[in-house]
Amino acid sequence: MVVKRIGIITFHRSHNYGAALQAFALLTTLKKMGHNAEIIDYWPKYRIGEYALFNMPNKPTIKNVIKSIILIFFRWKANSKFKRFIKYHLNIRGNSFHLGADTLDKYDVVVCGSDQIWRYNFRGMYGFDDFYFAKYPLNKKVVKISYAPSIGDQDIEENAKKSFSELLENFDSISVREDSLSELVKTLTTKPVVKVLDPVFLLTATEWRKMIKSKPRKKKYLLFYQLLQNTEARDLAKKIAKERNLEIVQINGMYRNANPFGLGTMKLSAGPLDFISLVANADYIVSTSYHGVAFAIIFQKPFAALGFKNNSSRTRSLVKTLNIEECFVQENLPNYCVDVDYTLVNIKLDELIKNSLSFLDHNVSKLELSNPSIPVMS
């Protein structure tokens, strides 16, 4: 096998559990394949200052000001954990660059993904950020692949679809993460579009467990991962915890929404490694986050997914693919998934993991692609 120099483009500096861990998983997977892989340290100007310690909302109230002051210590501690993870697990140790055109033409292959890197009008950026569509480096000999990117809200205007279509032409091979995005992209390009798994699934539960340093809690608990605020998710977590006699442990994916006096035991300073530990040792999981669901599946936990608003496509696609749609709770309905029989889930998941790895290995390993993609997922 020829060792390739691979650059990965993703949201690696995000202080978000899923973003950090999917970046680590893709980087680790490509290294396990024998390649010289690294993350391209692009962090655009429109995201600078996003994780400042004192992050005041646009319309501050006395309550929000007090809450922000209380959260400063926890934000500092969590930020420190994310910075250590980015430095030592993602091997990012210098200063990032802020313009995509600054990329050096030193790679054999560039892989864009995963996470919601194809977001439209994201955090002050008008339109799409072409760097996440492999516009750079400009060297035509560089093979450019998308691996499991997402777009978030797919309700984009028609002129945006034209721009989307033009950006897709940068890729030699295209894969995405969810059904709905696959269908959209197929209307915008004549290139084959393949659906693959999120990178976090490419590492085994055993590999993830090896990263856990903290001891498990003595009491059995329900983990409530609230990325998006949702009253019904909170009420369901309380209901399940009461029925199963579980303590509630809550982590919050967005500090601007975090409530230091919220439901159950609050883990306000949890970092990526804490997240892995909390999911791995939980007895039940209620999540308003896609990656909360993904890791619940990796660690074979019973779970309920709800409260995604307009960002439900990724999670719906995942549970549908694995035939566990009952775990996606329909809001305003009293029923929830009592348990998950992972016997059949694992058979399907093993097949999808194998096919996703095949897609990645096949496309990364060839500099000249006569057959740029192979079908992998149904």
Secondary structure, DSSP 8 states (H G I E B T S, - for coil): ----EEEEES-TT-S-HHHHHHHHHHHHHHHHTT-EEEE--B--GGGTTTT-SS---SS--HHHHHHHHHHHHHHHHHHHHHHHHHHHTS---S--B--GGG--S--SEEEE-SBSTT-SS-TT--S--GGGGT--S--TTSEEEE-SB--S-----HHHHHHHHHHHTT-SEEEESSHHHHHHHHTT-SS-EEE---GGGGS-HHHHHTT--S---SS-EEEEEESS--HHHHHHHHHHHHHHT-EEEEEES-TTT--TT-SSEE-TT--HHHHHHHHHT-SEEEESSHHHHHHHHHTT--EEE---GGG-HHHHHHHHHTT-GGGB--TT---------HHHHHHHHHHHHHHHHHHHHHHHS-SS-SS-------
